[in-house]
Amino acid sequence: MGALYVEVLDNLQVVDIYTEQAGNGCSVQLDANTGISVNKHNITFPVEIISHKATKTVLPSSTPSVKWERLRAPIAYSSRQKRQHALSRSITELSKVVPDTVEDVTDICCQSCKASLLVNSIKASGLNVRRLPSAHWSELVDCWMCHPEEDKLTVNPDLLFSFEPERNMLQDSKSSANSIDNVFATDVHMWIGNSFVLIPQSCLQHRCEHIPVDDKKRYYNAYTAVRCNVCANAIGEAGSVGSRKVLRLSLHRVQLRCARSEISLKLGQSVCSEILSHAGAHAVYKYVIEGKRSCKPVLLVHLVGWNADILALSMQNFKDTPAFERYIKVLFLADYDSDFSERAKQWLDDDAVEVISLLDDDCTSLSQQLTENSLHIPTPVRMMGNMTRSFLPQ
């Protein structure tokens, strides 16, 4: 039926338009300098191009009946300047997929069954929403502190987020007489991270399950899963921050209901945020994705680009108004690949590799998503070495 794959390459200052000519294929024509016309459907680019300088290339193919063509057009200079200004945010900022200003949170719901999870007393009194600082404060603190080594501030980095101008929760006189959780019962704070929220345990209707991990040699050989009180779907993990007993809820498993909007993430967005967060904190671009319970590597992911505008579709499910979306670009190797075990051992021995633990069913879903997304990439350029090209929503 034919397929279309379009990618804006800011590093090369070009737009690449790939079309699969199979069967009837698809007819592509440049539409002035603003987009293309595909089988009489108009697609507008996020940039202006110089159409008269476009070049066409037929890509080599192992299947004679299927042919891929690439149309490459340079980006207009005026668009380059606009893009440079618009995409100038740091990679650390890009990892924040949740708005900085989240107000009037009226409820927290399970994404699976939509059940309300916030206790009624908290619904009535409301939540004070706060933004967490970087999750990698302990790694960045040496860059931010100007004190000599022997004069460093002795501060628990995990508690720095609670230092607020109007009140210091750590030195509140009431905290000596009451538990931290009871103090928060009258003035509840919810802290928003890149892809999760922290909330006192007493604020949520939930059930906990102690889960031992398969690798008994791990320092943390068990974890406490938090489940929806209605459907028992996993929504996060229980733990503590300093003296505070909190729940860490994943935003791809719960939904924040606000007065004017609803906030939730998809799994791909959540993983993308985690990857960009690590890359922004200490320039790590290789990741081993492992199951939280199984402790087994499932994916090897190499981050190769971000802020990529991509449009991928099949002529069979062509939409009337297809739109470009922002993605990160990755190379990946999955546990079903022949040389995965050997490569995984090499990566785990490399200090420049970060390990990200996900629930085991999330690992399976992520592997499927990366595989499905890779099928949109033209066959002649789908592989790089022995790893597969793919993308995740930013």
C-alpha positions as CSV (number, residue, x, y, z in Angstrom):
1,M,0.0,0.0,0.0
2,G,3.0,2.3,0.4
3,A,4.3,4.3,3.4
4,L,5.6,7.7,4.3
5,Y,8.3,8.7,6.7
6,V,9.4,12.3,7.1
7,E,12.1,13.6,9.5
8,V,13.4,17.1,10.2
9,L,17.2,16.9,10.7
10,D,18.3,20.1,12.4
11,N,21.9,18.9,12.6
12,L,22.1,18.6,8.8
13,Q,19.6,21.4,8.2
14,V,17.5,19.3,5.8
15,V,14.1,17.6,5.7
16,D,14.2,13.9,4.5
17,I,11.0,12.6,2.9
18,Y,11.0,8.8,2.5
19,T,8.3,7.1,0.4
20,E,7.7,3.4,0.0
21,Q,6.8,2.5,-3.6
22,A,5.0,-0.8,-3.1
23,G,1.9,-1.8,-5.2
24,N,0.2,1.5,-6.0
25,G,2.7,3.3,-3.7
26,C,2.2,7.0,-3.0
27,S,2.6,10.0,-5.1
28,V,4.6,12.8,-3.4
29,Q,5.0,16.3,-4.7
30,L,6.6,19.3,-3.0
31,D,4.0,21.9,-2.2
32,A,5.9,25.2,-2.7
33,N,8.2,25.7,0.3
34,T,5.9,24.7,3.1
35,G,5.1,21.0,2.7
36,I,4.2,18.2,0.4
37,S,1.1,16.8,-1.3
38,V,0.7,13.0,-0.8
39,N,-2.1,11.4,-2.9
40,K,-3.9,14.7,-2.9
41,H,-3.5,15.2,0.9
42,N,-1.6,18.2,2.0
43,I,1.0,17.9,4.8
44,T,2.6,21.0,6.2
45,F,6.2,20.9,7.5
46,P,7.2,22.5,10.8
47,V,9.8,24.4,8.8
48,E,10.1,26.1,5.5
49,I,12.2,24.4,2.8
50,I,14.0,25.4,-0.4
51,S,12.0,23.2,-2.8
52,H,14.0,23.9,-5.9
53,K,17.2,22.5,-4.3
54,A,15.6,19.2,-3.3
55,T,17.3,16.0,-4.5
56,K,15.9,12.6,-5.1
57,T,17.6,9.3,-4.3
58,V,16.5,5.7,-4.8
59,L,17.6,3.6,-1.8
60,P,19.0,0.1,-2.3
61,S,16.5,-2.7,-1.4
62,S,16.8,-6.4,-1.0
63,T,13.2,-6.8,-2.1
64,P,12.7,-6.0,-5.8
65,S,9.0,-5.4,-5.4
66,V,9.5,-2.8,-2.8
67,K,11.4,0.4,-3.5
68,W,12.1,3.3,-1.2
69,E,12.8,6.8,-2.4
70,R,14.3,9.7,-0.4
71,L,13.5,13.3,-1.2
72,R,15.9,15.6,0.6
73,A,15.2,19.4,0.8
74,P,17.3,22.0,2.6
75,I,15.7,24.0,5.4
76,A,15.3,27.7,4.6
77,Y,17.6,30.0,6.5
78,S,14.8,31.9,8.1
79,S,13.4,28.7,9.6
80,R,16.9,27.7,10.8
81,Q,17.0,30.8,13.0
82,K,13.5,30.3,14.3
83,R,14.2,26.7,15.1
84,Q,17.5,27.5,16.8
85,H,15.7,29.9,19.1
86,A,12.7,27.6,19.7
87,L,14.8,24.5,20.5
88,S,17.3,26.3,22.7
89,R,16.0,24.7,25.9
90,S,18.5,22.6,27.7
91,I,18.1,18.8,27.8
92,T,17.3,19.0,31.5
93,E,14.4,21.3,30.7
94,L,13.2,18.9,28.0
95,S,12.9,16.1,30.6
96,K,10.1,18.0,32.3
97,V,7.1,16.7,30.5
98,V,4.7,17.9,33.2
99,P,4.0,21.7,33.3
100,D,5.9,23.7,36.0
101,T,2.6,25.2,37.2
102,V,0.1,22.6,38.2
103,E,-2.7,24.0,40.3
104,D,-6.0,23.0,41.7
105,V,-5.4,19.2,41.8
106,T,-8.8,17.9,42.7
107,D,-8.1,14.1,42.5
108,I,-5.7,11.4,41.7
109,C,-7.1,8.5,39.7
110,C,-6.0,5.1,38.4
111,Q,-5.3,5.3,34.7
112,S,-6.5,1.7,34.3
113,C,-10.0,1.8,35.9
114,K,-10.4,5.6,36.5
115,A,-11.1,5.0,40.2
116,S,-10.7,8.0,42.5
117,L,-7.8,7.3,44.9
118,L,-7.4,10.5,47.0
119,V,-9.0,10.2,50.4
120,N,-12.1,12.4,50.9
121,S,-10.6,14.6,53.6
122,I,-7.7,15.6,51.3
123,K,-10.2,16.3,48.5
124,A,-12.0,18.7,50.7
125,S,-8.8,20.5,52.0
126,G,-6.9,20.4,48.8
127,L,-3.3,19.7,47.9
128,N,-0.3,22.1,47.9
129,V,1.6,21.2,44.7
130,R,5.3,21.7,44.6
131,R,7.9,21.0,41.9
132,L,10.8,18.7,42.8
133,P,14.4,19.9,41.9
134,S,16.6,17.7,39.8
135,A,16.4,14.0,40.7
136,H,20.2,14.1,40.4
137,W,21.0,16.8,42.9
138,S,23.6,14.7,44.7
139,E,25.6,14.5,41.4
140,L,25.2,18.2,40.5
141,V,25.7,19.7,44.0
142,D,29.5,19.8,43.6
143,C,29.0,22.0,40.5
144,W,26.7,24.4,42.3
145,M,28.5,24.7,45.7
146,C,31.4,27.2,45.9
147,H,32.6,26.0,49.3
148,P,35.9,24.3,49.7
149,E,35.9,20.5,50.2
150,E,36.3,20.7,54.0
151,D,33.5,23.3,54.3
152,K,30.7,21.6,52.4
153,L,27.2,22.1,53.6
154,T,26.0,18.9,55.4
155,V,22.6,18.7,53.9
156,N,20.6,15.7,52.9
157,P,20.1,16.3,49.2
158,D,16.9,14.2,49.2
159,L,15.3,16.7,51.6
160,L,16.3,20.0,49.9
161,F,13.0,20.1,48.0
162,S,11.1,20.9,51.2
163,F,13.0,24.1,51.9
164,E,10.4,26.6,51.0
165,P,10.6,30.4,51.7
166,E,7.4,30.6,53.6
167,R,8.1,27.6,55.9
168,N,10.8,25.1,56.6
169,M,9.2,21.8,57.3
170,L,12.3,20.2,58.8
171,Q,12.5,22.8,61.6
172,D,8.8,23.2,62.2
173,S,8.2,23.1,66.0
174,K,5.2,20.9,65.5
175,S,7.2,18.2,63.8
176,S,8.9,17.3,67.1
177,A,5.5,16.5,68.7
178,N,3.8,14.9,65.7
179,S,4.8,12.5,63.0
180,I,5.7,14.0,59.7
181,D,2.7,12.3,58.1
182,N,0.3,13.8,60.6
183,V,1.7,17.3,60.0
184,F,1.0,16.9,56.3
185,A,-2.6,15.7,57.0
186,T,-3.5,19.4,57.6
187,D,-1.3,20.9,55.0
188,V,-0.7,18.3,52.4
189,H,2.1,18.7,49.8
190,M,2.4,16.8,46.6
191,W,5.7,17.0,44.9
192,I,5.9,16.7,41.1
193,G,8.9,15.1,39.4
194,N,9.7,14.6,35.8
195,S,7.4,11.5,35.4
196,F,6.1,10.8,38.9
197,V,4.6,12.4,41.9
198,L,5.4,12.0,45.6
199,I,2.5,12.2,48.1
200,P,2.2,11.2,51.8
201,Q,1.0,7.6,52.2
202,S,-2.0,8.6,54.4
203,C,-3.5,10.7,51.5
204,L,-4.2,7.9,49.1
205,Q,-6.6,4.9,49.2
206,H,-4.3,2.0,48.1
207,R,-3.0,-1.4,49.0
208,C,0.6,-2.4,49.3
209,E,2.4,-5.6,48.3
210,H,5.9,-6.6,49.4
211,I,7.6,-8.1,46.4
212,P,11.0,-9.9,46.7
213,V,13.2,-9.6,43.7
214,D,14.7,-12.6,41.9
215,D,18.3,-11.6,42.4
216,K,18.8,-12.2,46.2
217,K,22.3,-10.6,46.0
218,R,20.9,-7.2,45.3
219,Y,21.3,-4.6,48.0
220,Y,17.6,-3.8,47.7
221,N,16.3,-7.4,47.5
222,A,12.6,-6.4,47.7
223,Y,10.3,-3.5,47.0
224,T,6.8,-2.5,48.1
225,A,4.4,-2.1,45.1
226,V,1.5,0.3,45.5
227,R,-1.7,-0.9,43.9
228,C,-5.0,0.6,43.0
229,N,-7.6,0.0,45.8
230,V,-10.2,-1.0,43.2
231,C,-8.6,-2.9,40.2
232,A,-5.3,-3.8,42.0
233,N,-3.3,-2.4,39.0
234,A,0.2,-1.3,40.0
235,I,0.4,2.5,40.3
236,G,3.8,3.1,42.0
237,E,6.0,2.2,44.9
238,A,6.0,2.9,48.6
239,G,9.0,4.3,50.4
240,S,10.3,7.3,52.4
241,V,12.0,10.6,51.9
242,G,13.9,11.4,55.0
243,S,11.4,10.9,57.8
244,R,8.4,11.2,55.5
245,K,6.5,8.1,54.4
246,V,5.6,8.7,50.8
247,L,4.2,7.0,47.7
248,R,6.0,7.5,44.4
249,L,3.2,7.3,41.8
250,S,4.1,6.9,38.1
251,L,2.3,9.3,35.9
252,H,1.9,6.7,33.2
253,R,-0.2,4.7,35.7
254,V,-2.2,7.5,37.5
255,Q,-3.9,10.6,36.3
256,L,-3.9,14.0,38.0
257,R,-7.3,15.7,37.7
258,C,-7.1,19.4,37.9
259,A,-9.8,22.1,37.8
260,R,-9.1,22.8,34.1
261,S,-7.2,19.8,32.8
262,E,-6.1,16.3,33.3
263,I,-2.4,15.3,33.5
264,S,-1.1,11.9,32.7
265,L,1.7,10.3,30.6
266,K,2.1,7.4,28.3
267,L,4.8,4.8,29.0
268,G,7.0,6.0,26.2
269,Q,6.9,9.6,27.5
270,S,7.7,8.5,31.0
271,V,10.8,6.5,29.8
272,C,11.8,9.4,27.5
273,S,11.7,11.8,30.4
274,E,13.8,9.4,32.5
275,I,16.4,9.1,29.8
276,L,16.6,12.8,29.1
277,S,16.9,13.4,32.9
278,H,20.0,11.1,33.2
279,A,21.5,12.5,30.0
280,G,21.1,16.1,31.2
281,A,22.6,15.4,34.6
282,H,25.7,13.5,33.7
283,A,25.9,13.0,29.9
284,V,25.0,9.3,29.8
285,Y,23.6,8.1,26.6
286,K,23.5,4.3,27.0
287,Y,20.9,2.6,29.1
288,V,20.1,-0.9,30.2
289,I,16.4,-1.4,30.8
290,E,15.8,-4.2,33.3
291,G,12.8,-5.7,35.0
292,K,12.3,-4.5,38.6
293,R,11.3,-8.0,39.9
294,S,13.2,-10.2,37.5
295,C,16.4,-8.1,37.6
296,K,17.1,-9.2,34.0
297,P,18.1,-6.8,31.2
298,V,15.4,-6.6,28.6
299,L,16.5,-3.7,26.4
300,L,19.7,-1.9,25.5
301,V,18.9,1.7,24.5
302,H,21.3,4.2,23.0
303,L,20.1,7.8,22.8
304,V,21.2,9.4,19.6
305,G,19.0,12.5,19.3
306,W,16.2,14.5,20.7
307,N,13.8,17.3,19.6
308,A,13.2,15.3,16.4
309,D,10.1,16.2,14.4
310,I,8.9,13.0,12.8
311,L,5.8,12.0,10.7
312,A,5.3,8.3,10.1
313,L,2.3,6.8,8.5
314,S,0.9,4.1,6.2
315,M,-1.2,5.0,3.2
316,Q,-3.6,2.4,4.5
317,N,-4.5,4.5,7.6
318,F,-3.8,7.9,6.1
319,K,-5.3,10.7,8.2
320,D,-6.9,13.7,6.8
321,T,-4.7,16.1,8.7
322,P,-1.5,14.2,9.8
323,A,0.7,16.2,12.1
324,F,4.4,16.0,13.1
325,E,5.2,15.0,16.7
326,R,8.4,15.5,18.8
327,Y,10.5,12.4,19.5
328,I,13.8,11.2,20.9
329,K,15.7,9.0,18.5
330,V,17.3,5.8,19.8
331,L,19.1,2.6,18.8
332,F,18.0,-0.5,20.6
333,L,18.7,-4.1,21.1
334,A,16.0,-6.4,22.6
335,D,16.4,-9.6,24.6
336,Y,15.0,-11.6,21.6
337,D,18.1,-10.6,19.5
338,S,20.7,-13.2,19.1
339,D,23.7,-11.4,20.6
340,F,21.7,-9.6,23.3
341,S,23.2,-11.5,26.3
342,E,26.8,-10.8,25.4
343,R,26.2,-7.2,24.6
344,A,24.2,-6.7,27.8
345,K,27.1,-8.0,29.9
346,Q,29.5,-5.6,28.1
347,W,27.2,-2.7,28.8
348,L,26.7,-3.6,32.4
349,D,30.5,-3.6,32.9
350,D,30.7,-0.1,31.4
351,D,30.7,2.8,33.9
352,A,29.2,5.1,31.2
353,V,25.9,3.1,31.1
354,E,22.9,3.8,33.3
355,V,20.5,1.1,34.5
356,I,16.8,2.0,34.5
357,S,14.4,-0.4,36.4
358,L,10.8,-0.7,35.2
359,L,8.0,-3.0,36.2
360,D,8.4,-6.2,34.2
361,D,5.1,-5.7,32.2
362,D,6.3,-2.1,31.4
363,C,9.5,-3.6,30.0
364,T,7.5,-5.8,27.7
365,S,5.3,-2.9,26.6
366,L,8.3,-0.7,26.0
367,S,10.0,-3.4,23.9
368,Q,6.8,-3.8,21.8
369,Q,6.6,0.0,21.3
370,L,10.2,0.4,20.2
371,T,9.7,-2.6,17.8
372,E,6.5,-1.2,16.3
373,N,8.0,2.3,15.9
374,S,11.0,0.9,14.1
375,L,8.8,-0.6,11.5
376,H,7.9,2.9,10.3
377,I,11.5,3.6,9.5
378,P,12.5,2.8,5.9
379,T,14.0,-0.7,5.6
380,P,17.3,0.4,4.0
381,V,18.1,2.7,6.9
382,R,16.4,0.8,9.8
383,M,19.6,-0.9,11.1
384,M,22.8,0.8,12.3
385,G,25.4,-1.8,13.0
386,N,23.5,-4.6,14.9
387,M,21.1,-2.2,16.6
388,T,17.7,-1.1,15.4
389,R,16.7,2.5,14.9
390,S,13.5,3.7,16.6
391,F,11.9,6.6,18.4
392,L,9.9,7.4,21.6
393,P,7.5,10.3,22.2
394,Q,9.1,13.3,23.9
